[in-house]
Amino acid sequence: MPRTSSTASFDLALGLAVLHTPHSTYAVRVGADGSPRRLYWGPGLDTTDLGALPEAASPAASSFEADAAPDELAPQTGARFGPAGLQVRFADGTRGAQWDFTGHSVEGGELRLRLADRRYPLAAELCYRVRAGSDVIERWTELTHTGTGDSGPISVDRLDSASWTAPVLPDYRLSHLVGGWNSEFQLHRDRLPVAETVLTSRRGLTSHHANPWLALDDGTATEDEGEVWSTALAWSGSWRVTVHRDPVGRTTWTGGFGHEGLRWTLSPGESLRTPVFAGLYTAGGFGAASRAWHTYIRSGVLPSPDRDRPVLYNSWEATGFDVDHPGQLRLARIAARLGAELFVVDDGWFGARTGDRAGLGDWTPRPSAFPDGLRPLSDEVHRLGMDFGLWVEPEMVNRDSDLYRARPDWVVHTPTREATELRNQLMLNFARPEVEAWALRTLDTVVRDHAVDWLKWDANRAVTEAGWPGHSDPDRLWIDHTRAVYRVMDRLRADHPGLRIEACAGGGGRVDLGVLARTDQAWTSDNTDPVDRIAVQHGFSQLFPAQTMAAWVTDSPNITTGRATPLRFRFHVAMAGALGLGGDVTRWTEEELDEATALVARYKEIRPLVQHGRQHRLSGPGGVTGMHYASDDGTEHAVLAWRPTTRFGHPAAALALTALDPAGRYVDLDEGTTYSGAVLTGRGIDLALPAGDYASRLIRLRRTA
């Protein structure tokens, strides 16, 4: 039976720390050498049973092997030969820490284990937190230089948030996300090699190419069955996770902010706190793991989880940089007719911005496009019944801008190296307090003067030639820039309580638990082709709930792939997340506009299920996939099913809805047909898809008994 609460405790006599969640238990024992070591992570156990468990040690076959139980944060000393989560060097050149356990504290669901180096002025706190109703365990580390002014600095070459250990399994399979621009969140499941596998971003952003989420299983887990151990790092800058499977059957992984080659300095009295590296265990397969993450993100991460994400219209694909008041007003009036609730003016409204070579940094309306400023457009959008949004990219600057001409020193740069321009822009160093203050002041003015309800915060380049001239600890740029971005977002939301923010980085280049703690949704990918989006959205859903996934309906043929698809198919794919419209609706026919209006209305009917319900991924024969959204009480259901291609002689088979109750009865709200739950969970529902490629259907079910 699941527990009714999540708890944290520490037994001093046993040196045993225990965290219980509704469906799992995590236990740590402080070893004889003072180092906390993982004892157990899996299905729920009583604390009394844990005390009798031996330490999870691999047998030492020789003096070349380690025989200690896995560390909660390996400190680079002793017979430890895997990746070290903590790498330090003291003023006299000594490397690594050797710990004494100095105490603990428990406050509600938060547990702290305190450590101090035996000979040097270094202290650490390993921190754990559990939240009510969630199986997720949050972990982070706080490192402090406890010395006086004459004790010298401590160099920190690596400070991970946490190390995790899977139990001994017959085999190991690694699930992770890979991709690139326009192809983010591609799910890969591979047998884990006996080696060190590194997942990382060196770009100063979370990146399109990898994401700091992973899952491990024994190779037999499915969507609905099997044990899964999963972790996710709440960080939006560079990061690194190293998974180590050793030859004697133990698998650990350690991760945190920063990539290899960085060094930070702690002076006496200074501390460094890592981001949260969260983990969960489930026995219900990959689907249950995703739903547990979704629940956690809604209850413990998102700032406004209960607010519906609006149906938005964004002008980018309609206008590009050709932005002006008459054109935007025409789009806004059509968007209102379609049922949009938010109108967003994308790139091109500011400074000298008529292309990507000028204007970034000058966040005032372009006079030739908006001679009376933006307020008349904002007011008209509000009169039409929509909120008003703007695209911004405050971390970036063009050389051809008033800001750069006035403050070229604000750019991230190394003076003796040529600065690399990406998308014809440079990056501002938000780690500098004066740049952070400028950004907050500027964005506050933009929001206040133009009655802005929504900011789409973009970042269209990675960090290169990273330098901070004149700073004694220049690699702090990699941490402090990201934290300054967080502070600006947090302060804007605090000063403008109704403001909502969408995270974006050239598509899905900055989507993680860190940025979602201060934004409402994320732009998933610049690729809006619905066929490609099915795979993108499938990978996205492994960690993130549908309400955070911006999904647009755009023009056909698609501007990225050239693929032509029916409007209905485009809508049904985009309805799986936070629906948006992004095509040039001035070119749509009256028939298309009427169809789109009806489909927007249909989405609003199922929005409570999509954005706040439980999500179940579906896969059937004949290339049919889909999403099933269920209300918490199991009475209301929405199913979206897609078949991108068809083959002669292979009609679409029925799609099993395994999340339903076999003992229940369900009515199709559109067709009036009543089904038994046993039929829908076993044989499945006949989708009655249209003939041909790019076929799709929305089905709404209600439990009647």
Protein Blocks (a to p, Z undefined) as FASTA:
>chain_A
ZZfbdcddddfklopacdddfkbccdddddfkopacdfbgcddddfklmmmpccdddddf
bfkbcfbdcdfbdghiajdfbdcfbdcddfkopacjddddfbdcdehjbccdddddfkbc
cdddddddddehiabdcdddddddfbdfknopaddfbdcfbdcdddddfbdcddddedde
hiahiacdddddddddddddfehpnbjkbccbdcddehlacfkgccddddddddfbdcdd
dddddfkopacddddediehiacdddehiacddddddddddfebjklmmmmmmmmmmmmm
pmblmbccdddddfklmnmmmccfklmmmmmmmmmmnopabdcddehiacjbfbfkboih
pacdcfklmmnojmlmmmmmmmnopacdddddfkbccfbbfklmmmmmlpgcdfkbccdd
ehhiacddfkbmklmmmmmmmmmmmmmmnopabdcdddfbdcehiacehiablmlmmmmm
mmmmmmmmmmmmmmmmmbccdddeeijabgcfklmmmcfbdcfbfclcfklmmmmmmmmm
mmmcfklmccdddddddfklopacdfklmmmmmmmmccddfbdfklpcfklmmmmmmmmm
mmmmmmmmmmmmccdddddehhiacdddddfkomaccdddddfbacehiacdddddfkbc
fkbccddfknopacdfklmmmnopcekpaedehiacddddddfZZ
